[in-house]
Amino acid sequence: MKQRENDAGRKNIRFQGDDITLAATMLDKLSTTIEIVYYLMNRGEERSFVVMLVTAQMCDVEKILNEQKRNTDILFELDRDKAIYAIICQDTKIDGGYHFGERVMRHLKINEAKDPYCIELEVRNTTHDIKYIIFKLMETFLQTKEEERSGEIVFKTLN
């Protein structure tokens, strides 16, 4: 797609129509679950959690994620046609989230996936608005795709 002239100098990520639709789907599907995890964190039953976005082409991403996730991890199908999935990993810190991402990426590679992306966002406390978490994850996902960082695990932490 050709870039519009007034967009050429922009450094910020621009959400396209499909991106906004995906963000809206993420809000619908993830918000209530994150709210429950926040409740558990406020009670002291959990310390932090990781939200992941994973996508790849030419393989069964959902099957790989189901095989690799723990019973406490919650998997969400966001877009079946584009094979975009989210996972909320309860009671998970940066190292556990990163190791999980490595396992997922390794299995995507074994299954000869094309254009695999894995974006992870660690949330350490309940001070962040749930919408902010979802929008930050979406923004990181778009930036990662724009920078063509396929095959990498992109990890961010919200303090």
N, C-alpha and C positions, 0 to 999 in steps of 0.2 A: 504494500500500500504506500502510495506517495505521501510524504509528509507535507502538510499545509505550510505555507510560507511563514505564517505567524507562530507556528509551533517549532520551527527550526532551531531557535536559540534557547528553548526551554530546557531547564535542568530537572524540573520536577516530573514525576511520573504522571501521565495523563490516563485517566480511566476511559476506556472506550465503552460502547454500549454493552458488549458481551461481558466486560469486566464489571460493570455496575450490576448487571444481572447476577453474575457469580457472587459478588459481594452481598447482594440482597439474599441470595440463597444461603450463604454462610451465616448471615444474621438470623435467618429463620431457623436454620438447623442447629447452630452451635450455641446460641445465646442461653437457652434454658439450661443446657448441660453445664456451661461455664458458671452459671448462677448457682447450681447445685454444688459444684466444686468449690466455689467461693464460700458457700455455707460451711462445707467441711473444713476448709482452711481456717475460717474464723473460729471454729470450734477447737482448732488445734489438732485435728485428725489428719491433716495433710499439710505439707510444707510448701510445695510449689508444684506446678504442672507445666507440661509442654503441649503446645498445639502445633500440629504439623499439617502441611499441605504437600501432597505427593501426586505427581502425574507422570505418565510415560505413555508412549505409543507402541503398538505392535506386540503387546503382551497383556496378560490378565493381572492388572495391578491390584484389583480387589482381592483376588485369590492370594497373591503374595502377601498383602497386608494382613489378611485374616490368618495366614499361617505364621506370621512373625509377631503379631501383637500379643500382649498379655491379656488375661481375662478382665483385668481392670481398665484396659485401654478401650476407648469408644470410637468406633469407625463410622464415618459418615460419607455417603456417596453424594457428591455435589453436582457432578455432571458426568453421566455415564458415557455420552458420546465422545467427550474429550478426555475421559478417564482421569477425572480430578477428584481426589479424595482428601478428607481431613480426618485427623486422629487427635483425640484428646488423651494424653497420657497422664493419668492421675499420679500424684505423689512422685513426681519425676523431676530430677535436677538436670543440670546441663550435661553432665557426663553420661547419665543414663539415656537421655534423649539423643545425644550424639551417637552413642553405640547402637541404639535402635535404628537411627538413620543410616548408619554404616551397613547394618545387616540388611535393611530394605534395599539400599542401593546395590549391594553385592548380589542379591537375588534378582533384582531387575536386570543387572548386567548378565548374569548366568542365563536368564531367559531372553537375552538379546533384545531388550527393550530399546526403543528409539527415543531420544530426547527425554531422558528421565530428569525430573526436578524434585528436590526435597528441600522444603523450607520449614524451619522450626523456630518457634518463638517460646522462650521460657518465661513464665509468669511467676514471680517470687512472692507477690503479696496481692491483696485484694483492693488496693487503692485505685487501680486502673479501671476506667469505665469499660464495660464488656464490648461496646461498639468500637472503642479505640483499639482494643486487642485484635478484633476481627479486621478492622481497616488497616492496622499496622501489618498484620499477616498478609493481607491482600496486596498492600503496597510493596512489601518485600518480595512477594511472589512475582509481581509485574516487573519490578526492577531486576530481579534475577533473570527472568526471561529476556528482558531487553538487553541485558549484558551478556546473554548467551552463555550462562554458567551451567549448562546442562552437565549432569554427572557429578556435580558438587553437592555437598550438604551445606546449606546456608543457614547459620544459626545466629539468632539475636536473643538478647535477654532484656526483659523489662524489669527494672529494679523497683 
